[in-house]
Amino acid sequence: MRSALCVVATGWVLASAPSAHAHESRPLYVEIIEQEPLLFSVQWKTPPSVPSGNAPEVTLPPDCELVTPKAASPSGRRGVARRTYRCAEDPSGRAIGITYPVFNPSVSTLVRISWHSGQSHSLLGAPDETSLEIPARESFGGVAKQYLALGARHILGGYDHLLFLVCLLLIAGTARRILITITGFTIAHSITLALSALHVVQVPIAPVEAAIALSIVFLAVEIVRGDENSLTYRYPIAVASTFGLLHGVGFAAVLGETGLPQTEIPAALLFFNVGVELGQIAFVLGVIVAYQALRLVAGALGKRRFSLEDLRPFETPTAYLVGSLASFWMIARIAGFG
């Protein structure tokens, strides 16, 4: 993260270099280290272009008391200053101040904050900014809320995963078999989700995404065949668990794009998975509600009692539609290899 910010800062400064009012190419660099809870060492290095009489002062929020005197340049290094602060409260979410005694020399500011827990953050301030907000610490509650929502959004927006669930529902049939099948799918994808997110197992994502589409095609073909003596119909939990391992790697790809927190990693994995499961439950409940609504509409129209058997004629056309769509996804994903 720090390297990326340095690159951004460098590119921005170089882009503005042709201007007659070009800014100093080197930023003010500030490093804040929490040595023990609420005790912070603050060190900053002023660029050579800033006159010594205009050297800045970096301060923490008002409730942070200066422990060391304002001594100049430790270790004899020109342009370097260091302070130690003890804060009454956690400074997360509040601002540090950057004050120049004479004038603002229009230099950018690069701040690196290292917490006692091992977390670290980098901030980049524009030349006209004289305060920067300290990022909030990662907490169990904050991480849980963020990753719970992320997991639910992913499953509800992942049409390939939802179509796979639809096929499982059609194959399982009864409520008991649906529960067992979904449980097997859940356990399987939870295992590979954790292993992949923690980089214990690393599999190329593109082939996995193609294989996920293939898993939908497989189930669609089984529904069209309708052979209730096949392994898929007799033991849907086995099929759901096997393909669930693939879907878990697909879920982990989302975490790979978002990133795991530096701390509270178990909480992130747990609540992302809980979010996925809640999304699955919400989807299945939505299907049940739609079915019950269909029964009510049929009853209101004076039709005979509506049952699942009335939906049987739609299974094969639905399977053809789902299989065709999944085949398109599979071919498109394979074409994107490389």
N, C-alpha and C positions, 0 to 999 in steps of 0.2 A: 504494500500500500504506500509506504513511504517513498519507494523508488518511483512509483507511478506518479505521485504528486510532484516529485522533483522534476520528472520529465515534463509534466504539464506546465510547471512554473517556468522551466527553461524555454519551452516552446513559446509560451505567451510572451516572455520578455524579448526573445529574439524577434518575434513578429512585430513588436513595437519599436525595435531598435532604429529603423530609418527615421523616425519622428525626431523633430528638433527638440522635443521635450522627453526624449527617451529616458526610461527609468534605469536605475542601477541594476546591473545584471545579477548581482548576488543578493539574495534575500536576507532579512534579519532571521536568524535561526534561533528558535527557542526550544529548550528541552525541559520538560517537567516530569520529575520522577517521584512517585509516592514511595518514600523509603520505609515507612511503616504507616499503619492506618492514620490518615489525616495529617501526616507530616510530609511536606513536599519540598524537594530540592528543585530550585528553578535556576537554570543557567541559560544565558543567551549570548550570542556572538553578533556584534554589530559589523556590517560591511565596511570595508576601508573607505568607501566614498562618503560615509557620514562623519563629519568632523567630531573630534573627541568632545568638544563643548556641547554637542547636540546628541550625545549618546542617550539612547532611550532607557526608560525604566519600565520593567514588566511587573505588574502587580496581580495578585490573585483577588478573589472577591473580598468585600469589606470585612467579613467575619474571620478572615485568615490573618493571623498576627505574625508580623515579621520577627523571627527568632534570632537571626544573625544581623549584625550591623551592615550598613551599605558600604561594604569594602569594595575596592576596585580590583579589576583584573586579577583573578587568582592565578597562581603559578606563573605570574609575570607575563601573561599573554595579553597583548594589546587588543582592546575591543571586546573583551570577555568579562562578563559580570555574573555573579552567583548570589542567590539569596536562599534562605530557608524559611518556610512558612509553616505554621501550625494552624489548621482550620478548625473552627468550632463545629461546622457541619460539612457534609459532603459537598464539594464544589461542583459536582456534576450538574449540567444543565444551566450553569451560570457562566458569566463572562470573565475572561482575563483582560486586563487593560494594558495598552502599549502607549506610553506617553513620551513625546519628544519635548525637551525643555524649551527649544527655540522655535523650530518649525518642522513640519512633516516633510522629510526628505523624499517622499514618494517611492519607498522601497516596499516590495511585497514581504510577507511574513510567513515563514514555515514553522509550524509548531508540532512537536511530537510529545505526546503524553503517554507515560507508562504507569499503569496502576500496580499496586502491591499484589493484586491477584494474578498478574501476568498479562492482563489485557493491555493493548496499546492502540492508540489512534493517532492519525496525522491530520493536520488542518492546514489549509492554505488560505491566507488572507490577502486581499487585494491591497494595492499601495495606499488607498484612501481609508482603509479600515483601521481603527484604533482600538477595537475590542473584538474578541473572538469567543464564541460560546463553547464551553467544554462539553463534549458529548456525554450523554448519560452512560453510566456503567451498565453492563449487561447484568440483569437480575433474573432469577428463576421465573418470577411472574411475568416479566416483560418478554423473555424468550418464549415462555409457554404460550402466551397470547399470540405472539407473532407467528410462530410455527404451526400452531393449531389452525389459524386462519389460512396459512399458506397451504397446508395439507388439504383442507376442505375445498379451497378454491381450485386446487390442481385436479382433484378427482372429479369435481362437478364440471370442470372445463375440459377434461380429457375424454373426448368422445370415443376414442378407441377403447379405453378402460371401461366406459359405461356400456358400450356395445358388447364387450366381453361379458359383463355382468348380465345383460339381457339374455344372452345365449345360455349362460349358466342357469338363469331362472327358468327358461323354457325347458332345459334338459332335466333339471332337478325335479320340477313338478310340484311336489308336496311341500308344505311348510317345514316339516322336519328335515327333509333332504336339502331344502334350500339353506336352512340354518347350518347344517353340517358342511355343505359345499362352500358356503361363503366363509365359514370358519377356517377351512383348509386353505382357501385362497389368501385369507388374511395372515395366517401364520407363515405361509411360504413367502409372501412378498415382504413381510416384516423382517425376515432373516436376511434376504439379499439387500433390502434397503439399508439396513445397518452396516452390513459388510462392505457394501459399495460406497456408502457415504463416508465410512472411516478408512477407505482405501485398502482394506484387507483383501478384497477381491476387486480387480480392475478389468472391466470388459469394455470393448469399444461400443459406444452408444448407438451408432448408426445401424449395425447389424441387429442389435437388440430391438430397436424400434421397428425394424422390418419383421423380426420374429414375432413381436407383439401383434402386428397386423396379421401375420400368418396364423397365430393362435385363434384369432376371430374367424378366419376363413375355415380352419379345421372344425370349429364348433358349428359353424353354419352348415358345412357339408354333413356333419353328423345329424343335425336337425332335419335336413332334407331327406337323408336316408331313412331316418325314423326307426332304426333297428334297436328296439329296446333290450335286445340281448347283447348288444355291443358293450365293450369295456366302458365307454364313455357314459352310457345310460345306467349301467349297473353300478359303476363306482365313479360318480361325478367328482367326488372329493379328490380322487387320484389325479384326474385331469386338471382340476382347478389348482391343486397344489403344485403340479409340475409347471404349468404355465404361470402360476403366481410367482415363481422364482424369477421369471423373465420380467414380469410387470414390476417387481420390486426394484430391479436395476433401472427400469424406466423412471420410477418414482425418485430414485437416488439422483438421476440426472438433473431433476429440478433443484435438489439441494446443491448439486455441483454448480449450477448457475447462480443460485442465491448465496451460497456459502454458509458454512456452519459458524456459529459464534466462537470466539476464542475461548470462552469459558461456557459452562452450562451446556456442553455438548450432549450429555445424556438427555437433558430436558428437551433440547431441540429435536432429537431423534424421536423421543417418546411422543411428544405432542404433535409433531408432523404426522406421525403414524396414526395417532388418535384422530387428528383432523381428517385424514384419508378415510378412516373407518366411519366417522360421523357423516362424512359426505356419502359414503356407500349406503349407510343406513337411511339417510335422507332420500337418496335416490330410490331405494327399494320401497320405502314408505310412500313415496310419490307414485310409484307404479301401483301400489295397493289402493291408494286413494283414488287414482284414475279408474281402476277396475270397479271400485265400489260406486263411484259416480256414474259409471256406465250402467251398472245394475239399476241404480235409482232412476236414470233416464228411461231405461227400458221398461221399468215398472210403471212409470208415469205415463208412458205411451200405451199402456194396456197390453204390453207383450207378456208372454209367459215368463216365469222366473229365469233370470239370466244366470248362466253358469260358465265355468271355465271351458266346458265342452263346446260352447258357442264360439270360442276363440280358436279352436283347433284348425278350422279351414284357413285361418290367416297365418299359421305357423310357417308353412312352406314358402309363401310369397315373401314373408318377413325375412326368412332365412336367406332367400335369394338376394333380396335387397341388401341385407347386412353383409353377406359374403361378397357381393359385387363391389360394395364400397370399400371393404377391407382389402380386397384384391387390388383395387386402385391404389390404396395407401401403400400396400406392400411393394408394388411395382415402382411407385414414385420414390419410395425410400431406398430401394435397391439402386435405382437410377442415380440417386444422390451420393452413392458411395464414392469415396476418393476425395 
